[in-house]
Amino acid sequence: MNQSAVNVEVNNYRVSDSLKYFGKGATNFVGGLAILFALWWIGIYFMSADPARQHFADFGPIPAIKAIGYAWEDGLVQSAVMSSGARLGLGLLLAISIGVPLGILMGSSKKFRELSNAPFQLLRMISPLSWEPIAVIVFVTWDQAIVFLLVIASLWPIAFATAAGLSKVDPAWFKVARNLGAKPRHILTQIIIPAIAFDVLTGIRLALGVAWIVLVPAEFLGVDSGLGYTIQDARETLQYDYLMAMVLIIGAIGYLLDSTCVFLIKRYSWTRGEV
């Protein structure tokens, strides 16, 4: 068998293997969602079978899916996602801008790490939503207060993940780089950032999950836009199908954001293991 035939065989094997992997992933994805929706439908069916609780039927999956279409046609979904997305994006951007340098400082300076560990751990364990009364007083607008809560929620996973990643870097790399004439900016861009990319992106993934959870309840009060506000408005107007529609949308967007983070972790980090 000549070399070209071997290459064709290898390529065919790779394509076949990729198709099998994709097919298995798609089957698990669809199957898992089917089970979830089936359990959801069964639960609502038995709950609404009692005439006294018949209104629970609007919480079912079929009314929720229909309501998504109506809400999309009315522009409700697009408006809510844009408002919440702007707050989330700004909050994460600020958290990354603060958390990554802070994590690098924690990972590179033993003295700073020892001094900051206790206060940072104490602040990390405070629920982000417990800052809400203070944020309302300090900041002029609710949007600013919500962004602050998102920064508080996102900051610590990013900072501690960055510090943990830097602590695993072999100090010999820095010595070799300096001996070869590398300047501080070269060490930062060519050694530190590539070496901690996996940990930083993992921290951002964790931070995104926490921030996404904090965002919705933070929007329950004070604002007139966003996913949280839309859920609150649907509850007050007894539009339970719209309420569940927004819950589904929140879950779908959160899944998409997390999947994007997983892709970036695999694509842009030295570590290529399972995430």
N, C-alpha and C positions, 0 to 999 in steps of 0.2 A: 504494500500500500504506500503510495507516494505521499509527500508532505501535504500537498493541497487537499487530498482526500482526508487526511487526518484532521486538518484544520476545519474542514466542513463538518466532519463528525463531531468534533469538539464544540463547534458553534451550535450545531443542532441539539447537542446534549444540554448546552447552557440555556438555549431558548426553551427547550422542553422543561428543564428544571425551573426556570423562571415562571413559566405558565402554570406549572403545578403549584408553586408557592403562591402565586397571585390567586389561583382558583381556590386554594385552601383558605387564604385570608378572606376572600370575598364570601366564601361559604360560612365561615365563622362569624363574619360581620353581620350578614343577613340573618343567619340562624339565631345569633344572640339577640338581635333586635326583635325578631319574630317572637321569641320566648318572652321577652320583656313586655311587648305589646299584648300578647295573649294573656299574661298574668294580670296586666293592667285592666284589660277588658273584662276578664272574669271577676276581678275584685269589684269593679264598678257595677257589673251586672247584678251580682248578689247583693250589693249594698243598696242599689236603687230598686230592688224587687219589692222592698217594703214601701207601701204607699206613703208612709210618713217621711221617707227619705228619697222620694222619687226625683227630687231636684238634683241629686247626686249624679244623675245620668249625664248632665252637662260636663262632668269631669272626665268622661270617657275619652278614649283615643279617637274615635270617629268624629265626634263634635269638635275636638281640638284640632284635628287635621283640616276639617272644613273651615274652621275659624282662621287658620293660618292663611288660607287662600283669600278670605274676605279681608283680613287685616293687611295683606300684601296689596290688594287692589286699592284699599283706602290710603295706602302709603304709611300706615301705622308702624309696620315692621321696619321699613327703611329709616323712618325718623327716629325710632327708639334705638336702633342699632348704631346710627350715626352719632347720636348724643352720648350713649354709653361708651362707644368706641373711642370718641375723642377724649373722654375723661380717663379711660383705661390707658390709652396710648401715652397721654401726658404723664400720668402717674408712674407708669413703668419706665418711661424715658428718664424721669427725674431719679427714680430709684436706682436705675442702672448707672446713671452719671455719678451718683453718690456712693452706691454700694460697691462697685468694682474698685475704685481707688481706695475706699476704706478697707476692702478685703485684701488688696495688695499690701497696704500698710500693715494690717494685722498679720499677714503671712510672712512679711519680710523683716519686721521688727519684733523681736522677742519681748522687749521691755514694754512696747505699746500693747502687744497682745495680752501680756499678764495684767497690765493696769486696766485694760478695757474689757476684759472677759466678764467680770462680775456685773458691771453696769449694763453692758450690751446684752448679756443673758437675761438680766432682769427686765429690760425694755422689750426684749424679744417675746417674753412670756405674757406680756400685757395684750389682751385682745384689742385688735385695731379699732373695733367699734366702740370700745370704752373711751376712746379719745374724742368721740363725736360731740359731746357737750362742750368740751374745751375748744374744739375746732370751730364750732358754730360761733363762739364768743370771739375768738381770735381773728378769724377770717371774715372779710367783708361779704362775700357771696357764698352760696351753698356749693357752687361749682368748685371754688377754691378749697372749701372744707372737704369735699369728697375726694379731690385730688390728693390732699394731705393724707387722708385716711388710706388711700391706695398706696402712697409712698411709704407710710409706716408699715403697711401690710407686706409690701414687696421688698423693702430694704434689707431685712435681716437674712432671708434665704439667699439673696445674691451675695451679700457681704461674707457670710460664713462659708458658703460654697467656694467663693473665690479664695478665701484664706486657706481653706482645706486643700484646694488644688495647688496653690503656691507652695505649701509646706511639703508636698510630695515631690517637688522638683529637686533633682540632684544638685547640691551646691557646686559640684565639680564643673557643671556646665558654665556657671558664671565665671569661674576661675579660668577655664579654657578660653572663653570669649574675651575676657580682659587681656589675657596673654596674647591673643591674636589681634589686639588693638580695637576691640569693639567699644563703642561709646555707650553711655546709659540708654540713649534712645534706641540703639541697635539691640541691646539686651532686652529692652522692653518689648520691641516689636518682633524680634526674631526668636526670642527664647520664651519670655514670660507669657506673652499673649497666646502663642500657639500651644504652649504646654498646659495652660489653665483653661483653654477654650471649652473642653468637655465639662469641667466643673462649673464654669461661669454659665454656660448654656443650661446645664442641669439646674443651677440655682435660679435662672430666669424662668425655667419651666415650672419649678415649685412656686416661685413668686407669682407667676401668672395665674396659677390655680388658686392661690390664696386671694389675690386681688380680685379675681373674677367672682369669688364667693362673697367678698366684702362689698363689691360694687352694688349688687342688687339691693340688699337691705339699706345701704347708705342712700340710695335713691328713693326710698319710701317716703321720706319727709323733705319738704323744703324746695324741691325742684318740680318742674312741670314738663319734663321730658326724660327719656331713658327707659330702659327695660324695667327697672324697679318701679318707676312711676307708673308705667303701663299696667303692671301687675296690680299695684295698689288701686289704680283707677278701675280696673276690671272687677276687683273684689267689691269696691264700694257701689258699683252700678249693677252688681249681681250678674255680670257676664262671665260665668264660670268657664264657658267654652273658650273665650278669649284669654282668660287667665291661664288655662292649661296650654293654650297655643303658645303663649309667651314663655311658659316654663319649658316647653319642647324646644323653642328657638334658643333659649339660653343654654340648654344642654347641648344642642347641635353646634352652636358657635364655640362653646367651651371645648367640645371634642375636637373641632377643627383647629382651634388654637393650640391645643396640646399636641395634636398630630404634627402640626407645623414645627413645633419646638423639637419633637423627636426627629423629624427629618433634618433639621439644622444641626442637631447634635451628631447625627451619623455622618453628615456631609462635611462639616467644618471642624471636626475635632480629630486629634490623633488617635483617640480610642475608638475603635470600630465595633465594640462588643454590642451585645443585646441591650436595648434601652427599655 
